[in-house]
Amino acid sequence: MEKKGLIPEVWCARCDKRMEKGLLPRYEYEVGHLLQNVEAFVCPKCGKAFFTEEQAKEMKNRTAEEKEQSFGFERTVTISGKSLVVGVPSELAEHLHIKQGQKVRIFPIAKEGFMVKVGR
């Protein structure tokens, strides 16, 4: 276990070089949740990153906080007739002022997803 103030020696399994403690500008600990400035040990030769148990716990905690603060929902895609259907959670409908029977427009955004624009 890593003691506060002491930097453990970590060696790269690929290059057999001593890894240096540093900050990764961005790291995705969990898919869809990008963290900024993540502590890691990085190989100066190949760039491979390694995380201690403490660093992994920190990323887990930061990801949990980010999830709580992000306004998003996960839904399962279902089918109705020949169409795929995604339900809009009531909290999101309220936030966007969407009412039953109201028209919305759906726009593709590259291959990552789509945007729903509410008609007024």
Order of alpha helices (4+ residues) and beta strands (2+ residues): beta-beta-beta-alpha-beta-beta-alpha-beta-beta
